[in-house]
Amino acid sequence: QVQLVESGGGLVQPGGSLRLSCAAAGFTFSDAVMSWYRQAPGKERELVAAIRTTDDITNYADSVKGRSTISRDNAKNTVFLQMNSLKPEDTAVYYCKAVIFRAGTYWGQGTQVTVSS
């Protein structure tokens, strides 16, 4: 079955960096559009970044553009989110999402990112 396992979250000071990972299994990685979403307390889940694994076309939310980079390692079936210059407003649970051709949409369990001094 499809599995998405996020890791790399934690507590970081403002201005710091984190690299989130999402290890995928149970589907052909190149058949999916992979993305990162986040949800802060009391707010709706929002797109952070997405990458099309066939051609590396990426898309970013305005709030993280220039500070974050999404990438993938097809050999390891893993997608990454490098986040720099973190701000307190980046605090949220970050979720990995896979939209798989002819198979549907799947979510990981989430990883907490807290930006605080």
Residue, then its C-alpha position, 0 to 999 in steps of 0.5 A: q500500500v501507499q506509504l508516505v513517512e515525513s521526518g526532519g521536523g523540530l524546534v528551530q530558532p528564527g532565521g534557522s534552517l530545516r530539511l524535511s524528508c518524505a519517504a514514499a513507498g507502494f507506488t511508482f514515484s515518477d507517476a506522482v506529483m509530490s507536494w508539501y502542505r502545512q497546517a498551523p493551529g486554527k488555520e486551513r491546510e495550505l500548499v507550501a511547495a510541489i514538484r512534478t517528478t517527471d520533469d522537476i517543475t516546481n511551484y511555491a507558495d508566495s510565503v516561502k518563495g525564495r526561502s524554500t526549495i523542494s527537490r526529489d531523489n527518484a532513486k530513494n523515492t524521497v522528496f525533500l523540503q529545504m527551508n531557510s530563514l525560518k520565521p515564527e509564522d512558519t510554525a505548523v505541522y508539515y504534511c507530504k502529499a502524493v497525487i498518483f496518476r490513476a491511483g488517487t491522493y495520499w497524505g503522510q502523518g505530518t511532522q511538527v515544525t516549531v520556529s521559536s526563540 
